[in-house]
Amino acid sequence: MERAVLVYTTWPSIVEAERAGRQLVERRLGACVNILPGMVSHYWWQGALERAEEVVMIIKTRATLAEPVRQAVKELHSYETPSIMVLPVESVDADYYAWILKETGGS
């Protein structure tokens, strides 16, 4: 049985995240995209300590779509190196999992 996964990524603005999130769902790469605004990040970038206000996006999908999701995020993203992390799901409600499969073109 194929596993459900969450893809965690961050975006520089709610506008960019919503535009990308809608495209990901329209392309059936994710059954659902959650966008969480209001995050502050501190990180090293090109030798300098940076601070940015960002938006978190969590994409609910299936494992076989993790790579196409990664490619789409890179295509849609304005960052040179966007954060893209695929997180395995330990357990998921059977009905919700069936919905994820249905909405992402799986059986």
TORVO-29515 format. One line per 3 residues: number of its first residue (from 0); for each residue x, y, z of N, C-alpha, C, O. Coordinates in Angstrom, 3 decimals, always signed. Layout:
TORVO-29515
NUM	X/Y/Z/X/Y/Z/X/Y/Z/X/Y/Z ~ ...
***
This chain:
TORVO-29515
0	+0.840/-1.187/+0.000/+0.000/+0.000/+0.000/+0.883/+1.248/+0.000/+1.853/+1.335/+0.753 ~ +0.542/+2.188/-0.835/+1.275/+3.442/-0.905/+1.054/+4.264/+0.364/-0.025/+4.228/+0.955 ~ +2.070/+4.992/+0.770/+1.990/+5.791/+1.988/+1.594/+7.228/+1.697/+1.902/+7.770/+0.635
3	+0.914/+7.832/+2.643/+0.655/+9.268/+2.602/+1.903/+9.982/+3.102/+2.621/+9.465/+3.958 ~ +2.158/+11.171/+2.565/+3.260/+12.005/+3.030/+2.774/+13.446/+3.133/+1.787/+13.840/+2.512 ~ +3.494/+14.212/+3.931/+3.306/+15.655/+3.998/+4.550/+16.293/+3.409/+5.668/+15.876/+3.714
6	+4.368/+17.289/+2.575/+5.501/+18.042/+2.055/+5.450/+19.418/+2.712/+4.489/+20.170/+2.550 ~ +6.512/+19.727/+3.460/+6.634/+20.995/+4.185/+7.502/+21.933/+3.360/+8.588/+21.558/+2.918 ~ +7.023/+23.143/+3.156/+7.810/+24.149/+2.458/+7.444/+25.529/+2.991/+6.395/+25.707/+3.609
9	+8.309/+26.494/+2.752/+8.048/+27.857/+3.191/+8.081/+28.794/+1.983/+8.741/+28.525/+0.979 ~ +7.350/+29.897/+2.113/+7.199/+30.861/+1.016/+7.404/+32.273/+1.554/+7.190/+32.512/+2.742 ~ +7.814/+33.215/+0.701/+8.075/+34.578/+1.176/+6.825/+35.420/+1.428/+6.900/+36.446/+2.105
12	+5.668/+34.998/+0.888/+4.453/+35.784/+1.091/+3.221/+34.905/+0.971/+3.259/+33.836/+0.362 ~ +2.138/+35.367/+1.557/+0.857/+34.658/+1.465/+0.369/+34.637/+0.013/-0.222/+33.651/-0.429 ~ +0.612/+35.710/-0.720/+0.168/+35.793/-2.118/+0.859/+34.720/-2.951/+0.205/+34.002/-3.706
15	+2.186/+34.609/-2.815/+2.926/+33.605/-3.577/+2.525/+32.190/-3.145/+2.367/+31.304/-3.985 ~ +2.364/+31.984/-1.853/+1.978/+30.661/-1.349/+0.591/+30.263/-1.858/+0.391/+29.122/-2.277 ~ -0.354/+31.181/-1.826/-1.710/+30.845/-2.297/-1.723/+30.561/-3.789/-2.401/+29.637/-4.239
18	-0.985/+31.341/-4.557/-0.923/+31.112/-6.003/-0.332/+29.723/-6.286/-0.873/+28.969/-7.094 ~ +0.766/+29.396/-5.627/+1.415/+28.099/-5.836/+0.551/+26.961/-5.298/+0.413/+25.925/-5.949 ~ -0.025/+27.145/-4.125/-0.856/+26.111/-3.525/-2.037/+25.756/-4.396/-2.365/+24.580/-4.559
21	-2.667/+26.747/-4.947/-3.809/+26.482/-5.838/-3.366/+25.673/-7.059/-4.055/+24.743/-7.478 ~ -2.215/+26.033/-7.621/-1.712/+25.301/-8.790/-1.379/+23.846/-8.444/-1.646/+22.937/-9.230 ~ -0.800/+23.638/-7.274/-0.476/+22.271/-6.857/-1.734/+21.414/-6.749/-1.743/+20.258/-7.173
24	-2.801/+21.987/-6.177/-4.062/+21.248/-6.046/-4.726/+21.084/-7.415/-5.250/+20.011/-7.714 ~ -4.713/+22.123/-8.248/-5.294/+22.019/-9.592/-4.608/+20.936/-10.417/-5.257/+20.237/-11.195 ~ -3.293/+20.798/-10.245/-2.523/+19.784/-10.970/-2.676/+18.386/-10.355/-2.106/+17.418/-10.859
27	-3.445/+18.286/-9.271/-3.672/+17.022/-8.553/-2.394/+16.459/-7.935/-2.271/+15.249/-7.750 ~ -1.444/+17.342/-7.617/-0.223/+16.914/-6.936/-0.438/+16.805/-5.433/+0.285/+16.081/-4.748 ~ -1.410/+17.510/-4.931/-1.783/+17.426/-3.529/-3.290/+17.428/-3.411/-3.979/+18.104/-4.174
30	-3.804/+16.669/-2.453/-5.249/+16.666/-2.212/-5.660/+17.931/-1.487/-6.781/+18.414/-1.643 ~ -4.736/+18.467/-0.686/-5.018/+19.640/+0.126/-3.707/+20.361/+0.402/-2.658/+19.736/+0.558 ~ -3.781/+21.675/+0.458/-2.643/+22.501/+0.832/-3.075/+23.377/+1.999/-4.066/+24.101/+1.904
33	-2.333/+23.310/+3.095/-2.574/+24.203/+4.234/-1.527/+25.307/+4.196/-0.336/+25.034/+4.050 ~ -1.969/+26.548/+4.328/-1.073/+27.694/+4.319/-1.199/+28.401/+5.664/-2.283/+28.824/+6.066 ~ -0.067/+28.517/+6.345/-0.023/+29.093/+7.688/+0.827/+30.358/+7.670/+2.054/+30.267/+7.635
36	+0.207/+31.534/+7.693/+0.982/+32.782/+7.645/+1.573/+33.137/+9.013/+1.230/+32.542/+10.035 ~ +2.460/+34.112/+8.995/+2.930/+34.698/+10.244/+4.149/+34.059/+10.864/+4.348/+34.202/+12.071 ~ +4.976/+33.364/+10.108/+6.167/+32.744/+10.650/+7.369/+33.679/+10.477/+7.489/+34.362/+9.460
39	+8.244/+33.705/+11.464/+9.505/+34.432/+11.371/+10.626/+33.408/+11.355/+10.669/+32.511/+12.197 ~ +11.529/+33.543/+10.398/+12.651/+32.614/+10.263/+13.971/+33.350/+10.440/+14.137/+34.481/+9.982 ~ +14.893/+32.695/+11.105/+16.275/+33.165/+11.212/+17.137/+32.061/+10.617/+16.978/+30.897/+10.982
42	+18.045/+32.401/+9.710/+18.830/+31.374/+9.029/+20.082/+31.993/+8.399/+20.168/+33.202/+8.181 ~ +21.036/+31.123/+8.120/+22.235/+31.543/+7.405/+21.979/+31.418/+5.915/+21.451/+30.406/+5.454 ~ +22.359/+32.459/+5.149/+22.267/+32.402/+3.705/+23.451/+33.150/+3.117/+23.620/+34.346/+3.354
45	+24.259/+32.450/+2.359/+25.432/+33.007/+1.690/+26.323/+33.785/+2.659/+26.787/+34.885/+2.361 ~ +26.548/+33.178/+3.829/+27.468/+33.735/+4.809/+26.906/+34.801/+5.719/+27.626/+35.327/+6.568 ~ +25.642/+35.133/+5.566/+25.038/+36.184/+6.403/+23.857/+35.608/+7.172/+23.110/+34.768/+6.669
48	+23.708/+36.085/+8.407/+22.562/+35.698/+9.211/+21.361/+36.525/+8.757/+21.401/+37.755/+8.789 ~ +20.298/+35.852/+8.336/+19.123/+36.513/+7.774/+17.915/+36.352/+8.689/+17.845/+35.428/+9.499 ~ +16.968/+37.273/+8.539/+15.666/+37.194/+9.204/+14.622/+37.446/+8.132/+14.747/+38.385/+7.346
51	+13.594/+36.610/+8.097/+12.545/+36.783/+7.094/+11.191/+36.423/+7.687/+11.076/+35.517/+8.513 ~ +10.178/+37.143/+7.252/+8.802/+36.768/+7.557/+8.354/+35.865/+6.418/+8.415/+36.242/+5.248 ~ +7.906/+34.678/+6.774/+7.561/+33.678/+5.772/+6.198/+33.071/+6.057/+5.549/+33.381/+7.055
54	+5.790/+32.203/+5.156/+4.529/+31.489/+5.235/+4.849/+29.998/+5.102/+5.627/+29.604/+4.233 ~ +4.256/+29.180/+5.953/+4.437/+27.728/+5.874/+3.354/+27.147/+4.974/+2.194/+27.555/+5.036 ~ +3.749/+26.187/+4.135/+2.781/+25.430/+3.347/+2.995/+23.948/+3.643/+4.124/+23.457/+3.628
57	+1.904/+23.248/+3.911/+1.943/+21.799/+4.100/+1.055/+21.191/+3.015/-0.134/+21.496/+2.919 ~ +1.657/+20.330/+2.208/+0.959/+19.698/+1.092/+0.675/+18.246/+1.474/+1.596/+17.499/+1.805 ~ -0.580/+17.851/+1.430/-0.988/+16.483/+1.758/-1.091/+15.700/+0.462/-1.894/+16.025/-0.413
60	-0.266/+14.659/+0.348/-0.197/+13.919/-0.901/+0.208/+12.478/-0.637/+0.182/+12.020/+0.505 ~ +0.584/+11.763/-1.695/+1.033/+10.381/-1.560/+2.499/+10.288/-1.961/+3.006/+11.136/-2.696 ~ +3.168/+9.264/-1.479/+4.621/+9.149/-1.618/+5.087/+9.192/-3.075/+6.124/+9.788/-3.364
63	+4.359/+8.585/-3.979/+4.806/+8.567/-5.376/+4.739/+9.944/-6.035/+5.300/+10.142/-7.113 ~ +4.066/+10.883/-5.403/+4.010/+12.242/-5.948/+5.015/+13.184/-5.291/+5.078/+14.359/-5.652 ~ +5.792/+12.700/-4.347/+6.747/+13.572/-3.641/+7.722/+14.244/-4.604/+7.985/+15.440/-4.478
66	+8.249/+13.507/-5.544/+9.203/+14.098/-6.496/+8.526/+15.084/-7.443/+9.061/+16.176/-7.631 ~ +7.375/+14.766/-8.053/+6.689/+15.774/-8.859/+6.301/+17.026/-8.053/+6.336/+18.134/-8.588 ~ +5.935/+16.859/-6.783/+5.639/+18.021/-5.929/+6.898/+18.855/-5.750/+6.851/+20.080/-5.865
69	+8.019/+18.205/-5.471/+9.286/+18.927/-5.299/+9.613/+19.731/-6.555/+9.990/+20.900/-6.470 ~ +9.470/+19.110/-7.704/+9.765/+19.798/-8.961/+8.832/+20.988/-9.174/+9.275/+22.056/-9.599 ~ +7.558/+20.811/-8.883/+6.585/+21.900/-9.061/+6.865/+23.047/-8.107/+6.788/+24.212/-8.498
72	+7.190/+22.730/-6.851/+7.509/+23.793/-5.887/+8.708/+24.595/-6.387/+8.686/+25.825/-6.339 ~ +9.746/+23.926/-6.864/+10.919/+24.636/-7.374/+10.563/+25.501/-8.582/+11.088/+26.604/-8.736 ~ +9.679/+25.005/-9.430/+9.239/+25.753/-10.609/+8.457/+27.014/-10.213/+8.635/+28.072/-10.817
75	+7.595/+26.897/-9.201/+6.694/+27.981/-8.817/+7.311/+28.970/-7.826/+6.774/+30.060/-7.636 ~ +8.418/+28.611/-7.201/+8.988/+29.356/-6.084/+9.927/+30.467/-6.544/+10.630/+30.323/-7.544 ~ +9.933/+31.568/-5.809/+10.852/+32.667/-6.124/+12.212/+32.504/-5.447/+13.171/+33.168/-5.840
78	+12.316/+31.637/-4.440/+13.603/+31.416/-3.771/+14.531/+30.603/-4.666/+14.087/+29.739/-5.423 ~ +15.822/+30.893/-4.567/+16.842/+30.116/-5.273/+16.896/+28.682/-4.735/+17.031/+27.725/-5.497 ~ +16.788/+28.555/-3.408/+16.827/+27.247/-2.745/+15.675/+27.154/-1.752/+15.868/+27.400/-0.561
81	+14.482/+26.802/-2.224/+13.348/+26.720/-1.294/+13.469/+25.524/-0.352/+14.068/+24.503/-0.691 ~ +12.893/+25.673/+0.825/+12.799/+24.576/+1.780/+11.744/+23.607/+1.280/+10.584/+23.981/+1.104 ~ +12.144/+22.360/+1.049/+11.210/+21.318/+0.622/+11.581/+20.062/+1.398/+12.639/+19.475/+1.172
84	+10.710/+19.654/+2.310/+10.972/+18.458/+3.107/+9.770/+17.534/+3.030/+8.635/+17.954/+3.257 ~ +10.025/+16.277/+2.711/+8.969/+15.264/+2.633/+8.955/+14.508/+3.959/+9.958/+13.924/+4.369 ~ +7.806/+14.532/+4.617/+7.659/+13.914/+5.933/+6.731/+12.708/+5.836/+5.583/+12.851/+5.416
87	+7.207/+11.523/+6.215/+6.338/+10.350/+6.182/+5.231/+10.474/+7.231/+5.421/+11.077/+8.287 ~ +4.098/+9.904/+6.925/+2.969/+9.897/+7.844/+2.912/+8.517/+8.493/+2.816/+7.505/+7.798 ~ +2.970/+8.476/+9.803/+2.957/+7.206/+10.539/+1.606/+6.507/+10.442/+1.535/+5.288/+10.281
90	+0.545/+7.286/+10.540/-0.795/+6.721/+10.533/-1.753/+7.766/+9.977/-1.568/+8.966/+10.181 ~ -2.783/+7.295/+9.270/-3.784/+8.203/+8.718/-5.135/+7.486/+8.736/-5.213/+6.281/+8.499 ~ -6.174/+8.228/+9.016/-7.525/+7.673/+8.987/-7.796/+7.088/+7.605/-7.475/+7.719/+6.598
93	-8.376/+5.905/+7.542/-8.601/+5.197/+6.272/-9.452/+6.008/+5.300/-9.151/+6.051/+4.108 ~ -10.499/+6.644/+5.788/-11.361/+7.439/+4.909/-10.621/+8.659/+4.363/-10.768/+9.009/+3.192 ~ -9.826/+9.304/+5.219/-9.060/+10.477/+4.786/-7.997/+10.056/+3.768/-7.773/+10.748/+2.775
96	-7.349/+8.923/+4.020/-6.345/+8.411/+3.098/-6.971/+8.101/+1.737/-6.386/+8.413/+0.700 ~ -8.149/+7.494/+1.737/-8.849/+7.207/+0.484/-9.143/+8.499/-0.268/-9.044/+8.544/-1.495 ~ -9.498/+9.535/+0.456/-9.754/+10.840/-0.162/-8.481/+11.401/-0.782/-8.518/+11.912/-1.901
99	-7.353/+11.314/-0.074/-6.071/+11.781/-0.626/-5.773/+11.061/-1.931/-5.414/+11.688/-2.927 ~ -5.923/+9.742/-1.920/-5.658/+8.961/-3.131/-6.579/+9.391/-4.275/-6.129/+9.609/-5.400 ~ -7.864/+9.508/-3.971/-8.852/+9.884/-5.000/-8.508/+11.245/-5.615/-8.527/+11.400/-6.836
102	-8.200/+12.211/-4.779/-7.977/+13.579/-5.261/-6.617/+13.783/-5.922/-6.396/+14.799/-6.581 ~ -5.717/+12.839/-5.754/-4.414/+12.938/-6.419/-4.285/+11.925/-7.551/-3.181/+11.655/-8.023 ~ -5.400/+11.370/-7.981/-5.406/+10.478/-9.128/-4.999/+9.047/-8.843/-4.786/+8.270/-9.773
105	-4.887/+8.680/-7.564/-4.536/+7.311/-7.213/-5.782/+6.456/-7.064/-6.906/+6.950/-7.151 ~ -5.567/+5.172/-6.840/-6.735/+4.290/-6.642/-6.726/+3.684/-5.267/-7.626/+2.919/-4.923
***
